[in-house]
Amino acid sequence: MFGYAFRRILGAIPTLFILLTLAFVMMRAAPGGPFDADRELPPQVRANLEAKYHLDEPLISQYGRYLWDVAHFDFGPSFQYRDVTVNQLISAGFPVSAKLGAASLLFALLLGVPLGMLAALRQNAALDYGAMTVAMLGISIPNFVLAPLMILLFAVYNDWLPAGGLGGWLNYVMPVVALGTAMMAYVARLVRASTIEVMRSNYVRTARAKGLSAMRVVWVHALPAALTPVVSFLGPAAAGIITGSVVIETIFGIPGLGLFFVQGALNRDYTLVMGVVLFYGILIVVFNLLVDLLYGWLDPRVTYS
């Protein structure tokens, strides 16, 4: 298993290199620059700033310098947040995004798994149709539509929940629901489909024939096998729910990585955007690796070679 994990990590290095290169080229190709503003800077001031951040050098030199810094785990200084490095911004924003993402993923699992199980055990009944209708609505409504609607309903019209920012646990209710609803719908559909298939398998029929209770058959024999597709889905889902927080953090004014990324893109903060993109890429690699290892632990038939 350790050899497999090591090979996966080595194989991810070229992917991250390509990702970093594309981010570098696209940021430099975008119109505007990090020191453009409504009020034009004096030429000497602009020249001094460009010299300070090595922007007066050829692109290939800037690229080589940035690769060297990244190889030493240094994402460079931020162009907009003066006297603050990108590493510091990521260190400040990631715990907020991780907390929001973890809560949203937990919300999706706690609602999606039971909803999918109930729908499968009551297949073609009213409960099944109702659960799948809820799942379809969750998939169909984008979070950038759901979030403003929730703000209008629960914060503006009724003043039940805070509209944004950080504070107590109530500040997380709407962002967590808005971010986790689509994931909950996908989990419910996956669990329903896999549970229906597992309940028709031979070993479940054998367990029933032995006289085991229906509850024991479902929770002990059927559920672990039914969750294996969900586990496979968790890797990209966990990464996606954190990267998807870009919109939610911007709407609710939550100072996480997503908000830093949007502000960095608007301000042409090259190092901040590239650092966050690379950090997201590393998260996706790590989450996918952890899920593959967890899948092998749940299913003994899976071997690592």
PASEBA-1860 file (N, C-alpha, C; in nm, 3 decimals):
! residues 305
1> MFGYAFRR> 0.083/-0.120/0.000/0.000/0.000/0.000/0.087/0.127/0.000 ~ 0.195/0.126/0.079/0.282/0.243/0.084/0.352/0.265/-0.050 ~ 0.391/0.154/-0.115/0.452/0.165/-0.246/0.356/0.223/-0.348 ~ 0.229/0.179/-0.340/0.126/0.232/-0.430/0.105/0.381/-0.407 ~ 0.099/0.422/-0.280/0.080/0.564/-0.249/0.198/0.646/-0.298 ~ 0.319/0.593/-0.282/0.438/0.665/-0.326/0.437/0.683/-0.478 ~ 0.399/0.578/-0.551/0.394/0.588/-0.697/0.287/0.688/-0.741 ~ 0.175/0.690/-0.672/0.070/0.786/-0.706/0.117/0.929/-0.685
9> ILGAIPTL> 0.190/0.952/-0.577/0.240/1.086/-0.550/0.341/1.128/-0.657 ~ 0.431/1.036/-0.694/0.527/1.068/-0.800/0.456/1.095/-0.933 ~ 0.351/1.016/-0.961/0.278/1.036/-1.086/0.201/1.166/-1.089 ~ 0.172/1.222/-0.973/0.097/1.348/-0.968/0.184/1.470/-0.994 ~ 0.316/1.455/-0.981/0.405/1.570/-0.999/0.396/1.628/-1.140 ~ 0.401/1.546/-1.248/0.384/1.607/-1.383/0.250/1.677/-1.400 ~ 0.143/1.621/-1.341/0.011/1.685/-1.351/0.012/1.822/-1.284 ~ 0.070/1.831/-1.167/0.078/1.959/-1.097/0.167/2.058/-1.172
17> FILLTLAF> 0.272/2.006/-1.235/0.360/2.092/-1.314/0.284/2.153/-1.433 ~ 0.205/2.071/-1.502/0.125/2.122/-1.614/0.022/2.222/-1.564 ~ -0.042/2.191/-1.451/-0.141/2.283/-1.394/-0.078/2.418/-1.361 ~ 0.039/2.416/-1.301/0.107/2.540/-1.264/0.148/2.619/-1.389 ~ 0.194/2.548/-1.491/0.235/2.614/-1.615/0.115/2.681/-1.682 ~ 0.003/2.610/-1.689/-0.116/2.669/-1.751/-0.164/2.791/-1.672 ~ -0.161/2.782/-1.539/-0.203/2.896/-1.458/-0.111/3.016/-1.482 ~ 0.019/2.991/-1.493/0.115/3.099/-1.517/0.088/3.166/-1.652
25> VMMRAAPG> 0.071/3.085/-1.756/0.049/3.140/-1.890/-0.083/3.215/-1.898 ~ -0.190/3.159/-1.841/-0.320/3.224/-1.850/-0.324/3.355/-1.772 ~ -0.259/3.359/-1.655/-0.257/3.484/-1.579/-0.180/3.592/-1.652 ~ -0.068/3.555/-1.715/0.011/3.655/-1.788/-0.061/3.698/-1.916 ~ -0.141/3.609/-1.975/-0.212/3.642/-2.099/-0.336/3.728/-2.074 ~ -0.387/3.729/-1.951/-0.506/3.808/-1.921/-0.474/3.956/-1.931 ~ -0.569/4.036/-1.980/-0.544/4.180/-1.991/-0.531/4.245/-1.854 ~ -0.456/4.352/-1.850/-0.436/4.422/-1.723/-0.316/4.367/-1.648
33> GPFDADRE> -0.289/4.427/-1.535/-0.177/4.386/-1.453/-0.205/4.412/-1.307 ~ -0.117/4.364/-1.219/-0.143/4.377/-1.074/-0.136/4.521/-1.024 ~ -0.075/4.611/-1.101/-0.061/4.749/-1.055/-0.146/4.845/-1.136 ~ -0.241/4.792/-1.213/-0.335/4.878/-1.283/-0.442/4.926/-1.187 ~ -0.481/5.049/-1.196/-0.583/5.106/-1.109/-0.653/5.217/-1.183 ~ -0.759/5.268/-1.120/-0.831/5.380/-1.181/-0.739/5.501/-1.198 ~ -0.650/5.516/-1.102/-0.554/5.627/-1.110/-0.419/5.573/-1.153 ~ -0.368/5.623/-1.264/-0.243/5.574/-1.320/-0.126/5.607/-1.227
41> LPPQVRAN> -0.039/5.507/-1.205/0.079/5.529/-1.122/0.184/5.606/-1.201 ~ 0.263/5.687/-1.132/0.376/5.752/-1.200/0.471/5.647/-1.258 ~ 0.529/5.674/-1.373/0.617/5.574/-1.438/0.728/5.522/-1.347 ~ 0.789/5.611/-1.268/0.898/5.567/-1.183/0.848/5.473/-1.072 ~ 0.731/5.505/-1.017/0.674/5.418/-0.913/0.641/5.280/-0.971 ~ 0.579/5.278/-1.091/0.547/5.150/-1.155/0.674/5.071/-1.184 ~ 0.777/5.139/-1.231/0.902/5.070/-1.261/0.964/5.011/-1.135 ~ 0.957/5.084/-1.025/1.012/5.033/-0.899/0.935/4.912/-0.850
49> LEAKYHLD> 0.802/4.916/-0.863/0.721/4.802/-0.820/0.749/4.679/-0.906 ~ 0.757/4.700/-1.036/0.785/4.587/-1.125/0.924/4.529/-1.099 ~ 1.019/4.614/-1.068/1.154/4.564/-1.036/1.154/4.488/-0.904 ~ 1.075/4.536/-0.806/1.070/4.469/-0.677/1.017/4.327/-0.689 ~ 0.914/4.309/-0.774/0.852/4.177/-0.791/0.904/4.104/-0.914 ~ 1.013/4.153/-0.975/1.078/4.089/-1.090/0.988/4.081/-1.213 ~ 0.891/4.170/-1.223/0.803/4.170/-1.338/0.867/4.239/-1.459 ~ 0.982/4.301/-1.438/1.051/4.363/-1.550/1.142/4.264/-1.622
57> EPLISQYG> 1.151/4.142/-1.571/1.234/4.040/-1.635/1.156/3.970/-1.746 ~ 1.224/3.901/-1.837/1.153/3.822/-1.939/1.065/3.715/-1.874 ~ 0.959/3.676/-1.946/0.864/3.580/-1.891/0.930/3.448/-1.854 ~ 1.025/3.403/-1.935/1.090/3.275/-1.906/1.170/3.284/-1.776 ~ 1.227/3.401/-1.750/1.299/3.419/-1.624/1.203/3.422/-1.506 ~ 1.089/3.489/-1.524/0.987/3.491/-1.418/0.936/3.351/-1.390 ~ 0.914/3.275/-1.497/0.864/3.138/-1.482/0.966/3.050/-1.408 ~ 1.092/3.060/-1.448/1.195/2.980/-1.381/1.210/3.019/-1.235
65> RYLWDVAH> 1.205/3.149/-1.207/1.216/3.194/-1.068/1.099/3.142/-0.985 ~ 0.977/3.144/-1.044/0.859/3.099/-0.969/0.867/2.948/-0.944 ~ 0.910/2.871/-1.045/0.925/2.726/-1.026/1.025/2.696/-0.914 ~ 1.133/2.771/-0.911/1.234/2.751/-0.806/1.175/2.778/-0.668 ~ 1.097/2.885/-0.657/1.034/2.917/-0.528/0.933/2.810/-0.487 ~ 0.852/2.765/-0.584/0.752/2.663/-0.553/0.819/2.533/-0.510 ~ 0.930/2.500/-0.573/1.003/2.379/-0.533/1.050/2.386/-0.389 ~ 1.063/2.507/-0.337/1.100/2.527/-0.196/0.977/2.563/-0.111
73> FDFGPSFQ> 0.859/2.530/-0.164/0.732/2.553/-0.093/0.711/2.701/-0.058 ~ 0.754/2.786/-0.148/0.735/2.930/-0.132/0.654/2.980/-0.251 ~ 0.531/3.024/-0.226/0.444/3.072/-0.332/0.462/3.220/-0.361 ~ 0.556/3.282/-0.294/0.588/3.420/-0.324/0.503/3.521/-0.249 ~ 0.533/3.651/-0.268/0.456/3.756/-0.201/0.329/3.787/-0.279 ~ 0.229/3.834/-0.209/0.107/3.881/-0.274/0.130/4.021/-0.329 ~ 0.078/4.048/-0.449/0.094/4.181/-0.509/-0.003/4.283/-0.451 ~ -0.116/4.236/-0.400/-0.219/4.327/-0.351/-0.218/4.340/-0.199
81> YRDVTVNQ> -0.193/4.229/-0.129/-0.185/4.234/0.017/-0.039/4.259/0.054 ~ -0.003/4.384/0.074/0.136/4.421/0.094/0.191/4.364/0.224 ~ 0.318/4.323/0.216/0.390/4.266/0.331/0.328/4.136/0.380 ~ 0.251/4.068/0.293/0.191/3.939/0.327/0.225/3.841/0.214 ~ 0.267/3.720/0.250/0.299/3.620/0.149/0.176/3.538/0.116 ~ 0.181/3.471/0.001/0.071/3.383/-0.039/0.059/3.266/0.058 ~ 0.172/3.219/0.108/0.166/3.111/0.208/0.086/3.152/0.330 ~ 0.105/3.276/0.373/0.030/3.324/0.490/-0.119/3.337/0.459
89> LISAGFPV> -0.152/3.382/0.339/-0.294/3.394/0.301/-0.359/3.256/0.293 ~ -0.288/3.159/0.237/-0.343/3.024/0.230/-0.358/2.965/0.370 ~ -0.259/2.990/0.455/-0.267/2.940/0.593/-0.385/3.002/0.669 ~ -0.418/3.127/0.636/-0.530/3.193/0.702/-0.664/3.152/0.643 ~ -0.669/3.132/0.511/-0.797/3.103/0.446/-0.835/2.956/0.442 ~ -0.736/2.866/0.438/-0.770/2.725/0.424/-0.847/2.670/0.544 ~ -0.811/2.701/0.669/-0.892/2.648/0.780/-1.039/2.687/0.771 ~ -1.066/2.809/0.724/-1.205/2.853/0.710/-1.275/2.772/0.601
97> SAKLGAAS> -1.210/2.757/0.485/-1.268/2.679/0.376/-1.282/2.532/0.414 ~ -1.183/2.480/0.485/-1.188/2.339/0.526/-1.303/2.315/0.624 ~ -1.322/2.407/0.715/-1.433/2.394/0.811/-1.567/2.398/0.741 ~ -1.581/2.492/0.648/-1.705/2.502/0.571/-1.725/2.378/0.485 ~ -1.619/2.332/0.418/-1.629/2.215/0.333/-1.659/2.088/0.411 ~ -1.593/2.070/0.526/-1.617/1.951/0.608/-1.760/1.948/0.660 ~ -1.810/2.064/0.704/-1.949/2.070/0.752/-2.047/2.041/0.639 ~ -2.018/2.093/0.519/-2.107/2.068/0.405/-2.104/1.922/0.364
105> LLFALLLG> -1.986/1.861/0.366/-1.976/1.719/0.332/-2.047/1.633/0.435 ~ -2.032/1.667/0.563/-2.103/1.594/0.668/-2.253/1.608/0.652 ~ -2.299/1.729/0.621/-2.441/1.752/0.594/-2.489/1.665/0.478 ~ -2.410/1.657/0.371/-2.449/1.578/0.254/-2.458/1.430/0.287 ~ -2.363/1.380/0.368/-2.364/1.237/0.401/-2.475/1.202/0.500 ~ -2.494/1.288/0.601/-2.595/1.259/0.703/-2.737/1.260/0.646 ~ -2.759/1.339/0.543/-2.892/1.342/0.481/-2.900/1.252/0.359 ~ -2.793/1.248/0.280/-2.798/1.173/0.155/-2.801/1.023/0.173
113> VPLGMLAA> -2.722/0.970/0.268/-2.718/0.824/0.287/-2.852/0.770/0.337 ~ -2.911/0.824/0.445/-3.042/0.773/0.487/-3.150/0.793/0.381 ~ -3.145/0.906/0.311/-3.246/0.932/0.208/-3.236/0.829/0.096 ~ -3.115/0.798/0.053/-3.097/0.697/-0.051/-3.135/0.558/-0.004 ~ -3.101/0.524/0.121/-3.138/0.392/0.175/-3.289/0.377/0.184 ~ -3.358/0.478/0.236/-3.504/0.470/0.247/-3.569/0.458/0.110 ~ -3.517/0.532/0.012/-3.572/0.525/-0.123/-3.553/0.386/-0.182 ~ -3.437/0.325/-0.157/-3.411/0.191/-0.212/-3.497/0.085/-0.144
121> LRQNAALD> -3.515/0.096/-0.012/-3.594/-0.003/0.060/-3.743/0.012/0.034 ~ -3.786/0.127/-0.015/-3.926/0.151/-0.052/-3.935/0.182/-0.201 ~ -3.867/0.099/-0.280/-3.857/0.124/-0.424/-3.995/0.131/-0.488 ~ -4.011/0.234/-0.574/-4.136/0.258/-0.649/-4.255/0.293/-0.559 ~ -4.228/0.326/-0.436/-4.334/0.372/-0.346/-4.330/0.524/-0.339 ~ -4.424/0.581/-0.265/-4.432/0.727/-0.254/-4.305/0.785/-0.192 ~ -4.248/0.713/-0.094/-4.126/0.761/-0.031/-4.011/0.766/-0.131 ~ -4.002/0.667/-0.217/-3.898/0.664/-0.319/-3.912/0.782/-0.414
129> YGAMTVAM> -4.032/0.804/-0.464/-4.055/0.915/-0.557/-4.028/1.050/-0.491 ~ -4.070/1.063/-0.364/-4.048/1.188/-0.294/-3.900/1.215/-0.272 ~ -3.825/1.112/-0.231/-3.682/1.129/-0.207/-3.608/1.164/-0.335 ~ -3.641/1.098/-0.443/-3.574/1.126/-0.570/-3.614/1.262/-0.627 ~ -3.735/1.307/-0.596/-3.774/1.443/-0.637/-3.689/1.546/-0.564 ~ -3.669/1.525/-0.434/-3.583/1.615/-0.356/-3.440/1.612/-0.412 ~ -3.391/1.492/-0.445/-3.256/1.481/-0.500/-3.245/1.552/-0.635 ~ -3.345/1.538/-0.718/-3.342/1.603/-0.849/-3.342/1.756/-0.834
137> LGISIPNF> -3.421/1.806/-0.740/-3.422/1.950/-0.716/-3.286/1.998/-0.666 ~ -3.225/1.919/-0.578/-3.094/1.956/-0.525/-2.987/1.962/-0.633 ~ -2.996/1.872/-0.731/-2.900/1.872/-0.842/-2.929/1.987/-0.939 ~ -3.056/2.016/-0.960/-3.096/2.110/-1.064/-3.072/2.256/-1.025 ~ -3.080/2.287/-0.896/-3.067/2.427/-0.853/-2.922/2.456/-0.820 ~ -2.854/2.542/-0.895/-2.713/2.574/-0.865/-2.700/2.646/-0.731 ~ -2.582/2.631/-0.669/-2.564/2.693/-0.538/-2.562/2.846/-0.547 ~ -2.523/2.901/-0.665/-2.524/3.047/-0.677/-2.666/3.102/-0.694
145> VLAPLMIL> -2.764/3.013/-0.717/-2.905/3.052/-0.717/-2.966/3.025/-0.580 ~ -2.933/2.911/-0.522/-2.989/2.873/-0.392/-2.944/2.968/-0.282 ~ -2.817/3.008/-0.284/-2.765/3.093/-0.176/-2.836/3.228/-0.167 ~ -2.851/3.304/-0.276/-2.925/3.431/-0.263/-3.071/3.413/-0.223 ~ -3.133/3.304/-0.271/-3.272/3.278/-0.231/-3.282/3.254/-0.081 ~ -3.186/3.180/-0.026/-3.186/3.155/0.118/-3.162/3.283/0.196 ~ -3.074/3.370/0.145/-3.049/3.497/0.213/-3.177/3.581/0.216 ~ -3.247/3.587/0.102/-3.371/3.663/0.097/-3.476/3.608/0.194
153> LFAVYNDW> -3.489/3.475/0.197/-3.594/3.413/0.276/-3.564/3.414/0.425 ~ -3.441/3.376/0.463/-3.410/3.355/0.603/-3.339/3.472/0.671 ~ -3.284/3.564/0.592/-3.212/3.677/0.652/-3.281/3.811/0.627 ~ -3.327/3.833/0.504/-3.387/3.963/0.471/-3.533/3.969/0.513 ~ -3.613/3.872/0.468/-3.757/3.876/0.495/-3.792/3.837/0.638 ~ -3.722/3.738/0.695/-3.761/3.685/0.825/-3.660/3.709/0.937 ~ -3.536/3.745/0.903/-3.434/3.775/1.003/-3.414/3.659/1.102 ~ -3.414/3.537/1.046/-3.390/3.419/1.129/-3.241/3.385/1.140
161> LPAGGLGG> -3.167/3.411/1.032/-3.026/3.374/1.028/-2.944/3.493/0.980 ~ -2.816/3.501/1.022/-2.730/3.609/0.972/-2.703/3.591/0.823 ~ -2.693/3.704/0.753/-2.680/3.699/0.608/-2.539/3.662/0.562 ~ -2.441/3.671/0.646/-2.306/3.637/0.604/-2.205/3.665/0.713 ~ -2.078/3.655/0.675/-1.970/3.679/0.770/-1.946/3.558/0.860 ~ -1.853/3.575/0.951/-1.820/3.470/1.046/-1.859/3.515/1.186 ~ -1.901/3.420/1.266/-1.941/3.449/1.403/-1.972/3.317/1.472 ~ -2.096/3.302/1.516/-2.137/3.176/1.578/-2.174/3.071/1.474
169> WLNYVMPV> -2.226/2.959/1.523/-2.260/2.849/1.433/-2.375/2.885/1.340 ~ -2.457/2.983/1.378/-2.567/3.023/1.290/-2.517/3.082/1.159 ~ -2.397/3.140/1.160/-2.342/3.196/1.037/-2.310/3.089/0.934 ~ -2.295/2.964/0.981/-2.258/2.856/0.890/-2.378/2.781/0.834 ~ -2.497/2.805/0.889/-2.613/2.725/0.849/-2.642/2.740/0.701 ~ -2.663/2.862/0.655/-2.697/2.883/0.514/-2.583/2.847/0.420 ~ -2.457/2.886/0.447/-2.349/2.843/0.358/-2.335/2.692/0.349 ~ -2.350/2.621/0.460/-2.337/2.475/0.459/-2.449/2.412/0.377
177> VALGTAMM> -2.571/2.457/0.397/-2.684/2.402/0.322/-2.670/2.433/0.173 ~ -2.633/2.557/0.141/-2.619/2.596/0.000/-2.507/2.518/-0.068 ~ -2.398/2.492/0.003/-2.285/2.421/-0.056/-2.306/2.271/-0.059 ~ -2.377/2.216/0.041/-2.389/2.071/0.052/-2.513/2.011/-0.011 ~ -2.609/2.094/-0.055/-2.735/2.040/-0.107/-2.714/1.955/-0.233 ~ -2.638/2.007/-0.328/-2.614/1.931/-0.452/-2.540/1.802/-0.421 ~ -2.442/1.806/-0.331/-2.368/1.685/-0.294/-2.459/1.585/-0.226 ~ -2.550/1.633/-0.141/-2.646/1.546/-0.075/-2.732/1.474/-0.178
185> AYVARLVR> -2.774/1.545/-0.283/-2.857/1.486/-0.387/-2.782/1.375/-0.461 ~ -2.656/1.401/-0.496/-2.576/1.300/-0.565/-2.556/1.177/-0.477 ~ -2.528/1.198/-0.349/-2.507/1.086/-0.257/-2.635/1.003/-0.246 ~ -2.750/1.069/-0.234/-2.876/0.997/-0.223/-2.901/0.909/-0.346 ~ -2.876/0.961/-0.464/-2.896/0.884/-0.586/-2.799/0.767/-0.595 ~ -2.674/0.790/-0.556/-2.576/0.681/-0.558/-2.613/0.571/-0.460 ~ -2.650/0.611/-0.339/-2.685/0.511/-0.236/-2.808/0.433/-0.277 ~ -2.907/0.499/-0.334/-3.027/0.429/-0.378/-2.994/0.324/-0.483
193> ASTIEVMR> -2.918/0.362/-0.585/-2.885/0.268/-0.693/-2.802/0.151/-0.642 ~ -2.700/0.180/-0.560/-2.615/0.072/-0.512/-2.687/-0.018/-0.412 ~ -2.775/0.039/-0.330/-2.850/-0.042/-0.233/-2.946/-0.137/-0.304 ~ -3.013/-0.090/-0.406/-3.103/-0.177/-0.482/-3.026/-0.295/-0.541 ~ -2.907/-0.267/-0.594/-2.826/-0.375/-0.652/-2.777/-0.472/-0.545 ~ -2.733/-0.418/-0.431/-2.680/-0.504/-0.324/-2.790/-0.590/-0.264 ~ -2.910/-0.534/-0.246/-3.019/-0.610/-0.186/-3.062/-0.729/-0.271 ~ -3.026/-0.728/-0.400/-3.059/-0.840/-0.487/-2.945/-0.940/-0.501
201> SNYVRTAR> -2.835/-0.917/-0.431/-2.719/-1.006/-0.443/-2.740/-1.135/-0.365 ~ -2.658/-1.234/-0.397/-2.675/-1.367/-0.339/-2.644/-1.369/-0.189 ~ -2.542/-1.296/-0.146/-2.507/-1.306/-0.004/-2.613/-1.240/0.084 ~ -2.685/-1.140/0.032/-2.795/-1.082/0.109/-2.911/-1.180/0.116 ~ -2.939/-1.251/0.007/-3.043/-1.354/0.010/-3.007/-1.464/0.110 ~ -2.877/-1.500/0.116/-2.833/-1.602/0.211/-2.853/-1.554/0.355 ~ -2.821/-1.428/0.381/-2.839/-1.373/0.515/-2.986/-1.375/0.554 ~ -3.074/-1.343/0.460/-3.217/-1.350/0.489/-3.261/-1.492/0.514
209> AKGLSAMR> -3.207/-1.586/0.437/-3.246/-1.726/0.452/-3.203/-1.783/0.588 ~ -3.098/-1.726/0.646/-3.053/-1.771/0.778/-3.142/-1.720/0.890 ~ -3.238/-1.634/0.857/-3.331/-1.584/0.957/-3.288/-1.457/1.025 ~ -3.189/-1.389/0.970/-3.146/-1.263/1.031/-3.255/-1.158/1.016 ~ -3.262/-1.067/1.110/-3.362/-0.962/1.103/-3.335/-0.869/0.985 ~ -3.441/-0.804/0.939/-3.426/-0.713/0.824/-3.330/-0.599/0.857 ~ -3.336/-0.549/0.981/-3.247/-0.441/1.021/-3.101/-0.484/1.017 ~ -3.073/-0.605/1.064/-2.935/-0.655/1.064/-2.886/-0.678/0.921
217> VVWVHALP> -2.972/-0.730/0.837/-2.934/-0.753/0.697/-2.897/-0.623/0.629 ~ -2.975/-0.520/0.655/-2.952/-0.391/0.589/-2.825/-0.325/0.642 ~ -2.813/-0.312/0.775/-2.705/-0.233/0.832/-2.572/-0.307/0.837 ~ -2.575/-0.439/0.854/-2.450/-0.514/0.868/-2.401/-0.568/0.734 ~ -2.492/-0.618/0.652/-2.451/-0.685/0.528/-2.464/-0.595/0.405 ~ -2.571/-0.521/0.396/-2.595/-0.444/0.272/-2.527/-0.308/0.273 ~ -2.530/-0.236/0.385/-2.482/-0.099/0.387/-2.335/-0.084/0.352 ~ -2.241/-0.166/0.410/-2.099/-0.147/0.372/-2.075/-0.162/0.222
225> AALTPVVS> -2.140/-0.260/0.160/-2.121/-0.277/0.016/-2.189/-0.165/-0.063 ~ -2.301/-0.118/-0.013/-2.372/-0.010/-0.083/-2.297/0.121/-0.076 ~ -2.210/0.137/0.023/-2.138/0.263/0.039/-2.011/0.271/-0.044 ~ -1.967/0.160/-0.105/-1.843/0.164/-0.181/-1.847/0.262/-0.299 ~ -1.958/0.273/-0.374/-1.960/0.379/-0.478/-1.954/0.519/-0.419 ~ -2.013/0.536/-0.300/-2.008/0.668/-0.236/-1.865/0.702/-0.196 ~ -1.791/0.602/-0.146/-1.652/0.624/-0.108/-1.570/0.665/-0.230 ~ -1.594/0.598/-0.345/-1.523/0.635/-0.467/-1.557/0.778/-0.509
233> FLGPAAAG> -1.677/0.819/-0.479/-1.724/0.953/-0.516/-1.670/1.060/-0.422 ~ -1.628/1.018/-0.301/-1.590/1.117/-0.200/-1.464/1.194/-0.235 ~ -1.369/1.132/-0.308/-1.246/1.200/-0.341/-1.270/1.327/-0.421 ~ -1.321/1.314/-0.545/-1.351/1.436/-0.620/-1.459/1.521/-0.555 ~ -1.551/1.457/-0.479/-1.657/1.535/-0.414/-1.599/1.625/-0.305 ~ -1.509/1.570/-0.223/-1.449/1.650/-0.117/-1.368/1.765/-0.175 ~ -1.289/1.736/-0.278/-1.214/1.843/-0.342/-1.306/1.944/-0.408 ~ -1.412/1.893/-0.474/-1.505/1.981/-0.542/-1.584/2.068/-0.447
241> IITGSVVI> -1.613/2.015/-0.329/-1.693/2.093/-0.236/-1.609/2.206/-0.174 ~ -1.476/2.185/-0.168/-1.389/2.292/-0.119/-1.365/2.395/-0.229 ~ -1.336/2.346/-0.352/-1.317/2.441/-0.462/-1.447/2.510/-0.497 ~ -1.560/2.441/-0.479/-1.689/2.502/-0.507/-1.729/2.608/-0.408 ~ -1.654/2.616/-0.297/-1.685/2.719/-0.198/-1.645/2.858/-0.244 ~ -1.582/2.868/-0.362/-1.545/2.999/-0.416/-1.668/3.088/-0.426 ~ -1.775/3.035/-0.485/-1.897/3.113/-0.504/-1.964/3.141/-0.370 ~ -1.975/3.038/-0.288/-2.045/3.052/-0.160/-1.973/3.150/-0.068
249> ETIFGIPG> -1.841/3.141/-0.062/-1.766/3.233/0.024/-1.780/3.376/-0.025 ~ -1.786/3.394/-0.157/-1.803/3.530/-0.210/-1.941/3.585/-0.178 ~ -2.045/3.502/-0.192/-2.182/3.548/-0.167/-2.201/3.581/-0.019 ~ -2.149/3.495/0.069/-2.172/3.515/0.212/-2.060/3.595/0.280 ~ -1.960/3.639/0.203/-1.853/3.720/0.261/-1.770/3.645/0.362 ~ -1.741/3.518/0.336/-1.662/3.436/0.428/-1.516/3.443/0.386 ~ -1.425/3.482/0.473/-1.284/3.502/0.435/-1.207/3.371/0.424 ~ -1.242/3.291/0.327/-1.172/3.166/0.303/-1.089/3.174/0.176
257> LGLFFVQG> -1.039/3.058/0.132/-0.957/3.054/0.011/-1.035/3.101/-0.111 ~ -1.163/3.067/-0.116/-1.245/3.106/-0.231/-1.253/3.256/-0.248 ~ -1.273/3.327/-0.137/-1.281/3.473/-0.144/-1.146/3.533/-0.184 ~ -1.036/3.479/-0.131/-0.904/3.525/-0.170/-0.879/3.501/-0.320 ~ -0.925/3.385/-0.368/-0.905/3.352/-0.509/-0.979/3.450/-0.600 ~ -1.104/3.479/-0.568/-1.183/3.572/-0.650/-1.121/3.711/-0.647 ~ -1.085/3.759/-0.530/-1.024/3.891/-0.520/-0.889/3.896/-0.592 ~ -0.813/3.787/-0.582/-0.686/3.781/-0.652/-0.703/3.783/-0.803
265> ALNRDYTL> -0.804/3.713/-0.854/-0.829/3.714/-0.998/-0.873/3.852/-1.045 ~ -0.958/3.919/-0.968/-1.005/4.051/-1.007/-0.891/4.154/-1.003 ~ -0.799/4.137/-0.908/-0.689/4.233/-0.892/-0.564/4.193/-0.969 ~ -0.572/4.083/-1.047/-0.456/4.032/-1.121/-0.337/4.005/-1.027 ~ -0.369/3.949/-0.912/-0.265/3.912/-0.816/-0.209/3.777/-0.860 ~ -0.107/3.780/-0.946/-0.058/3.659/-1.011/-0.021/3.549/-0.912 ~ 0.061/3.583/-0.815/0.112/3.481/-0.724/0.001/3.422/-0.638 ~ -0.095/3.504/-0.598/-0.205/3.453/-0.515/-0.291/3.355/-0.593
273> VMGVVLFY> -0.327/3.391/-0.715/-0.411/3.303/-0.796/-0.338/3.172/-0.827 ~ -0.212/3.181/-0.868/-0.137/3.059/-0.900/-0.115/2.973/-0.777 ~ -0.091/3.037/-0.663/-0.073/2.961/-0.541/-0.198/2.887/-0.499 ~ -0.314/2.953/-0.509/-0.440/2.888/-0.472/-0.474/2.777/-0.571 ~ -0.451/2.799/-0.701/-0.476/2.695/-0.801/-0.390/2.572/-0.774 ~ -0.262/2.593/-0.747/-0.174/2.480/-0.718/-0.214/2.411/-0.589 ~ -0.254/2.487/-0.490/-0.297/2.429/-0.363/-0.423/2.344/-0.383 ~ -0.517/2.395/-0.462/-0.636/2.316/-0.494/-0.599/2.187/-0.567
281> GILIVVFN> -0.503/2.196/-0.659/-0.458/2.076/-0.731/-0.399/1.973/-0.637 ~ -0.320/2.018/-0.541/-0.263/1.925/-0.442/-0.374/1.861/-0.359 ~ -0.475/1.939/-0.321/-0.586/1.884/-0.245/-0.658/1.774/-0.322 ~ -0.681/1.796/-0.451/-0.749/1.695/-0.532/-0.668/1.567/-0.538 ~ -0.537/1.580/-0.555/-0.451/1.461/-0.559/-0.457/1.386/-0.426 ~ -0.447/1.460/-0.317/-0.446/1.397/-0.184/-0.580/1.329/-0.154 ~ -0.691/1.398/-0.183/-0.822/1.341/-0.156/-0.847/1.215/-0.238 ~ -0.809/1.217/-0.365/-0.829/1.099/-0.450/-0.745/0.982/-0.400
289> LLVDLLYG> -0.623/1.010/-0.356/-0.538/0.903/-0.303/-0.597/0.844/-0.176 ~ -0.643/0.929/-0.085/-0.702/0.880/0.041/-0.826/0.795/0.014 ~ -0.907/0.837/-0.083/-1.028/0.762/-0.113/-0.993/0.627/-0.175 ~ -0.893/0.622/-0.261/-0.852/0.493/-0.318/-0.803/0.398/-0.209 ~ -0.728/0.450/-0.113/-0.682/0.366/-0.003/-0.798/0.321/0.085 ~ -0.893/0.410/0.111/-1.010/0.375/0.190/-1.097/0.271/0.119 ~ -1.107/0.284/-0.014/-1.185/0.188/-0.092/-1.126/0.048/-0.078 ~ -0.994/0.040/-0.084/-0.929/-0.090/-0.067/-0.949/-0.148/0.072
297> WLDPRVTY> -0.960/-0.061/0.173/-0.985/-0.108/0.309/-1.127/-0.161/0.324 ~ -1.223/-0.097/0.258/-1.362/-0.142/0.266/-1.387/-0.268/0.185 ~ -1.319/-0.280/0.071/-1.341/-0.395/-0.018/-1.214/-0.478/-0.022 ~ -1.209/-0.593/0.046/-1.086/-0.675/0.049/-1.047/-0.727/-0.089 ~ -1.137/-0.726/-0.184/-1.104/-0.776/-0.318/-1.011/-0.683/-0.393 ~ -1.002/-0.558/-0.349/-0.916/-0.460/-0.416/-0.772/-0.480/-0.368 ~ -0.682/-0.493/-0.464/-0.540/-0.509/-0.433/-0.462/-0.395/-0.497 ~ -0.351/-0.360/-0.436/-0.265/-0.254/-0.487/-0.139/-0.318/-0.546
305> S> -0.114/-0.283/-0.670/0.003/-0.340/-0.737/0.092/-0.230/-0.793
END
